[in-house]
Amino acid sequence: MLTGLIQSAATLLAILLFYSVDFLLIRRYDKQRQASGSGRAWDFTLFIFLLAALLILQPTLLPILSYRTASPWGLIPQLAGAFLILIAFALHIWARTHLQHYYAERVEVQPGHQVIDTGPYKLMRHPVITSFFGIASGLFLINPSIPTLAALLYTIWDFTRAARQEEDLLTRTLPGYADYARRTPRFLPRLTRSR
């Protein structure tokens, strides 16, 4: 099992890679937004950066908060976590390029808003949120600790709540969304075809 500084470096790399691409995508698509302002919510971004700092520093400064094993099998969940992060990252990019300027870090309906039902949105209603779940789960597998578990549970709670708020708003204000929501699963694609 990789520990300490290597866990910190892996967490830092995952977070830097994610936020670098996220900032580039927001910067690119904010130019096309018809709503005022940016898709970025700076209070949320600041909170996430503080949480990221804790997750990066914890394996090195507070290793007692992590599960550790000297057994070689301990590397298997860590490799699975890295793979899960890569898959989630690919899903995130795929979803964001389909959503384009309709993405925002808050629940909103923009002028000219329409139902996006292509790419990953054909398979699930919230692929961006699913990617967040995958990244948080992957970080937990890389560093099974109290802070990463808390971050994973917070991610699930917060983004499930945000998805419900978004669905309520879009069902009320966006023609065709209620029908889309009935036929499309929320976070994970169906394994079987629906009839």
C-alpha positions in Angstrom: 0.0 0.0 0.0 1.3 3.4 -1.0 1.3 5.8 2.0 2.1 9.3 3.2 3.7 11.5 0.6 2.7 9.3 -2.3 -0.9 9.5 -1.3 -0.6 13.2 -0.9 1.0 13.5 -4.4 -1.7 11.3 -6.0 -4.5 13.4 -4.4 -2.8 16.6 -5.4 -2.4 15.4 -9.0 -6.1 14.3 -9.2 -7.3 17.6 -7.8 -5.0 19.8 -9.9 -5.9 17.9 -13.1 -9.6 18.1 -12.4 -9.6 21.8 -11.5 -7.3 22.8 -14.4 -9.7 21.3 -16.9 -12.7 22.6 -15.0 -11.4 26.1 -15.1 -10.6 25.9 -18.8 -14.0 24.5 -19.6 -15.8 27.3 -17.6 -13.6 29.9 -19.1 -14.3 28.6 -22.6 -18.1 28.2 -22.2 -18.7 31.3 -20.1 -18.2 33.4 -23.2 -21.3 31.7 -24.7 -23.5 32.1 -21.6 -26.6 34.2 -22.1 -27.2 34.5 -18.3 -25.3 37.2 -16.5 -22.0 36.4 -14.7 -19.9 33.2 -14.7 -20.9 29.6 -14.2 -18.4 29.6 -11.3 -19.7 30.0 -7.7 -16.7 31.4 -5.9 -17.9 30.6 -2.4 -18.3 26.9 -3.4 -14.9 27.0 -5.1 -13.2 28.4 -2.0 -14.8 25.7 0.2 -13.6 23.0 -2.2 -10.1 24.4 -2.2 -10.0 24.3 1.6 -11.3 20.7 1.6 -8.7 19.8 -1.1 -5.9 21.2 1.0 -7.0 19.0 3.9 -7.2 15.9 1.7 -3.8 16.6 0.2 -2.0 17.3 3.5 -3.7 14.7 5.7 -1.8 11.6 4.6 1.6 13.3 5.3 0.7 15.4 8.4 -1.9 13.2 10.1 -1.3 9.6 8.8 -3.0 8.2 12.0 -6.3 9.2 10.4 -5.8 6.7 7.5 -6.2 3.0 7.3 -2.8 1.3 6.5 -1.7 -2.2 5.7 1.6 -3.7 5.0 0.0 -6.4 2.9 0.5 -6.3 -0.9 -3.3 -6.5 -1.4 -3.5 -2.9 -0.1 -2.3 -1.6 -3.4 -5.3 -3.1 -5.3 -7.9 -0.7 -3.9 -5.5 2.2 -4.5 -5.1 1.2 -8.2 -8.8 0.8 -8.5 -9.2 4.3 -7.0 -6.8 5.8 -9.6 -8.7 4.0 -12.4 -12.1 5.2 -11.1 -10.8 8.8 -11.0 -9.6 8.5 -14.6 -13.0 7.1 -15.7 -14.9 9.8 -13.7 -12.6 12.5 -15.2 -13.4 11.3 -18.8 -17.1 11.3 -18.0 -16.8 14.8 -16.6 -15.1 16.1 -19.7 -17.6 14.3 -21.9 -20.6 15.7 -20.0 -19.2 19.2 -19.8 -18.6 19.4 -23.5 -22.2 18.4 -24.2 -23.6 20.8 -21.6 -21.3 23.6 -22.7 -22.6 27.0 -21.5 -25.5 25.6 -19.6 -23.2 24.4 -16.9 -23.2 26.4 -13.6 -22.0 25.6 -10.1 -25.5 26.6 -8.9 -29.0 25.7 -9.8 -30.2 28.1 -12.5 -32.1 28.2 -15.8 -30.5 30.4 -18.4 -32.2 32.3 -21.2 -32.8 29.9 -24.1 -32.2 26.9 -21.9 -33.0 23.6 -23.4 -33.0 19.9 -22.5 -29.6 18.3 -23.3 -30.2 14.7 -24.1 -27.2 13.8 -26.1 -23.9 12.1 -25.2 -23.9 11.1 -21.5 -27.2 12.9 -21.0 -28.8 10.3 -23.1 -27.7 7.7 -20.5 -28.3 9.6 -17.2 -29.6 13.0 -16.1 -26.6 14.1 -14.0 -23.3 12.8 -15.5 -21.3 15.7 -14.0 -22.6 14.8 -10.6 -21.8 11.1 -11.2 -18.3 12.2 -12.1 -18.0 14.0 -8.8 -19.1 10.8 -7.0 -16.5 8.8 -8.9 -13.7 11.2 -8.1 -14.6 11.3 -4.4 -14.8 7.5 -4.3 -11.5 7.2 -6.1 -9.8 9.5 -3.6 -11.2 7.5 -0.7 -9.8 4.3 -2.3 -6.4 5.9 -2.7 -6.4 7.2 0.9 -9.0 5.3 3.0 -9.1 7.8 5.9 -11.6 9.7 8.0 -11.2 13.0 6.0 -11.7 11.3 2.6 -14.7 9.3 3.9 -16.2 12.6 5.2 -15.5 14.2 1.8 -17.2 11.3 0.0 -20.3 11.4 2.3 -20.5 15.2 1.9 -20.2 14.9 -1.9 -23.0 12.3 -2.0 -25.3 14.3 0.3 -24.6 17.8 -1.2 -24.8 16.8 -4.9 -27.9 14.5 -4.4 -29.6 17.5 -2.8 -28.5 19.8 -5.6 -29.7 17.3 -8.2 -33.2 17.3 -6.6 -33.3 21.1 -6.5 -32.2 21.3 -10.2 -34.8 18.7 -11.2 -37.6 20.6 -9.4 -36.6 23.9 -11.1 -36.2 22.3 -14.5 -39.5 20.4 -14.3 -41.3 23.6 -13.5 -39.6 25.9 -16.0 -38.1 23.8 -18.9 -40.5 22.3 -21.4 -39.8 18.7 -22.1 -37.7 18.1 -18.9 -40.4 16.2 -17.0 -40.6 13.7 -19.9 -36.8 13.5 -20.1 -36.6 12.8 -16.4 -39.2 10.0 -16.6 -37.2 8.1 -19.3 -33.6 8.8 -18.1 -32.1 7.5 -14.8 -30.6 10.0 -12.4 -27.0 9.1 -11.8 -26.2 5.7 -13.4 -27.2 4.3 -16.8 -29.6 1.4 -16.9 -28.0 -1.9 -17.4 -31.0 -3.2 -19.3 -33.2 -1.6 -21.9 -36.4 -0.1 -20.7 -39.6 -1.1 -22.6 
